[in-house]
Every structure is written in structure tokens, then in C-alpha cells.
């Protein structure tokens, strides 16, 4: 595969999708005809793409986007800023009037009543037909109080809004495939079903509302010891709200695995800047020659899913929930978006990163030779981190201080280390996710809807997906000029020579420094011993 073939394939698929939309044969599009939709989390990576997909494929009457003022920007300024993202480029060209259907509403997911005033609450509840709840704090290190109020109380308030809505047709709660990716369930099949909840959601919300942070963390720590972070724990608890809710309307859960760049829709590899702080950031660091060691097991299965496949599933889930409910089937289904049928292992990623095809994506903005060592042993990873990251960064930052420049390399490497540790649980363990409901959903679709809303991961070649992801990282995160491939390869050649020269000198310097330090320490110990011996003889 090449950049050219990926872009050509995207154009072919985009043309087929347009024809399918215009054919009028889509059952799904008929469901959304003139609907009023509410999206929470519309400013996030998943939410932005969901807005794009709904507006590009469906004849939506109105789309409410829940936003909060932030960094001095009003909700209307934030919406305008969101719409400047490249994901909306094609939509601005083809359907420029779509912006008139977007309505920013001021609110906060973590607040009671979603932070909506009485007038706005009534406006939405009077009009809304479909609610997509995608808002969450995805910070794995988030304190339990904030994670609870955002991920659990937020879900409860969405349910309250849905119950108050007069014309509700479906509610989709976006969770994560990793809610049961616990230490106990290592290598187990995670079913598309509800699991036993470790604590009552209402009890945890009450604690978060009344108990101070430190005390709450101490209280919850024994309960969440099986979970790797507050994100997966609170998402697991939030699902209990959906399971026990007695409201009489269609509702379901979509559990995506690790969401990466778009596969084809709207643009191959589209990704937003926030992804630099996730797995894409690690790939980016290795590409530009900054990150040189990874902490992972080669045989560990890592489940990546493109954002367009995920949002197709979310859109279809609402339609299918309504269709089933209308026909008397009120069971709440869980749809897992997973690549389990074509599992991708860490060793596959390592192999693909060193393949000839990926050389076409060699960045012109590389700062050093691109190489990396992978290890499953934490002690060796720490040694390599100091050897390849921390010590060089301290040397470079020292030179920056001497030259009057701001030091930044140690901070960058510390961020890379923290990112690796945060994802260590997922890169060193494996889980198999059952995706039967999602496959059944795909098989239920007409041929027309399969073209518009492909949700079946088995239809995607994993190497093609990885190449497209790399392409997206270079185009949207590094913002590199991929037409200068020859220059990038030549630069990498010279950086490799430089690495071969400087690395042995660097190791020799460390050896000499360690030897001198050892001799110094030995002489200090001898002097100390002699002093003790002299004092003893004087006695």
C-alpha cells in the first residue's frame, strides 16, 4: 500500500457512499429523517466525527451540541472553533448550510441536570428524538471524585433528560470495551453483556458529592483495585445505571476498543490534536526519533478501532434499538466495536513500523534516527528509559540552559514515560472481546446501509488500517510534507550514521563517568575506614 492507493481508495468509497445516500434506499436514513439529536462530548475526537457523520449522511432537522464556556471562549465561539477542524472540510464544501442546523447549548456533563437552565432543559426535552451520550473524562489518572461526577452522574443526568423528553426514540450510551479488562479477567472473553457492579452508582455519586477527595480515594481504592484506572472503573459503574433503569424507551450501550484515526471517512487518517496524548503520541514519538523504548509484551493483543467504524456503530445502534423496541424486543443490548476477528498484536505493530511500506511515511521533521527497543520487563524498560531518554534529555537541556534557551526535552520524555506507564496494563495483557451483537447488526443492514455505515471490523485489513493511522499521524499531528519523501529518507540516512557515531561515544562516556564515580566512592570509603581505624587506635 502507498499514500496514493489509500487516497484513491478513499475517493472510491466516498463516491459509493454519496450514491448510496442519494439512492433513497437506506432504512437507517429514514429513521433519522427530520430528527432532532443531542450530542454530549461534541468537542472531543469521537464527538466531532459523530457530528460530521450525522450531518453528512442524514437529513437531521436540528443537532444540539452540549458545550461549556472554556478558556475565555463562549459556547458559540467554541462551536465555531470545532467546525474549523479538517474533519468538516468536505462538509463545508458539499453542504455548507449544515452549520445552520447546529445549536450550541450551554451545559456541563458533570453537573446536576447537565448544567442546563430550566428553559434550555425544557427546549431540549420538548424536541429531542435521539441522544448520543459520548461525553466523559478519559484521563486515566483522574481523581475518583471528578471521574465519578463526570462519567457516572453525567450518565444519570442524561437518563433523567431522556425520561423527561416527550418524543424520545433512542438513547446511546458510549462506554468502553475495557470496562472488564481487569487483572482477574486477563485472557478471558469479555461478553457483550452486563457485569456485576462493584458498587452502587447512586452510592458512589453520593460519596463524590459529600466526601473530600483524599478520603474518597482511600475509601474507593480497595473497591477498584482490579481496575487499572479511574476511567475504566467509573465506566463500569455507569453501565449499571443503564442496566437498572426502568424507563420505557429504547436504550443501548456501545463499547469501542481503543479508538484511532479514521479509516476512510471523511478523510483517510483524520485525527485531532488531542490524540497526541494517547497511543498516537507514542507512534508519533517513535516516528520523529524521540521515543526509543516501549514497555509491552510482543504477544499481547492490542485492540485498535478506527473512529469512523465506531461512529457508524453508534448511529446504527440507535436505529436498531428503536426498531427492536417497536417490534416488542425491549432487551438492552451492548455493541462492542472490536478487531478480535483479526487480532492485532504488539509484535505486528513492531513489524509494520519497520516495514518497507511505512518508509513512505518517514517524516521530514525527524529530530533523530528512528529506532526503538521493546521489552516486557519493567526493570529493563526503566534502564532503557534512563539510557535512551532521561540522560540524553538532561544533557540537551543543560546545553539549552547554557545557550539561554528554554529546556523542554526532559519534560517531553517524562510525558512519554507517564504515557507508557498509563498504557502498560493494556500493552502487557490480552483480552478477547465478543463482538457478536455488532456483527449481527452489520448483517441486518441492507447493501445500501452497509456502504454508508460499515461497522464490521473484519472487513478492514489491519495492515492497511495501521498504514492509514500512520499517514494520519504524519498529516494531522506532525503536519509533515509527505511529498518530500526523498529528502526524509536522505535525512534519516544521515541521522542513522550520526547515531552510529555518537551512540558508542555516549556509552563510552557513561562508562568512564561510572568508572570515575566508582573510584571516587572507593577512595571515600577507604578514607572513611582509615579515619575510623586511626580513632580506634588512639583509644
ABEGO torsion letter per residue (X at the ends): XBAAAAAAAAAAAAAAAAAAAAAGABAAAAAABGBBBBBBGAABAAAAAAAAAAAAABBBABBBBBBBBBGGBBAAAAAAAAAABAAAAAAAAABAAAAAABBBBBBBAABBGGGBBAAAAAAAAAABABBBBABBBABAABBAAAAAAAAAAAAAAAAAAAAABAABABBBBBBBAAAABBAAABGBBBBBBBBBBABBAAAAAAAAAABBAAAAAAAAAAAAAABABAAAAAAAAAAAAAAABABBBBBBBBBBBBBBBBAAOABBGBBBAAAAABAAAAAAAAAAGABABBBBBAABBBBBBBAAAAAAAAAAAAAAAAAAAAAGBABBBBBBBBAAABBBBAAAAAAAAABAAAAAABBAABABBBBBBBBABAAAAAAAAAAAAAAAAAAAAAAAAAAGBBBAAAAAAAAAAAAAAAAAAAAABBBBBBAAAAAAAAAABBAAAAAABBABAAABBAAAAAAAAAAAAAAAAAGBBAAAAAAAAAAAAAAAAAAAAAAAAAAAAAAAAAAAAAAAAAAAAAAAAAAAAAAAAAX
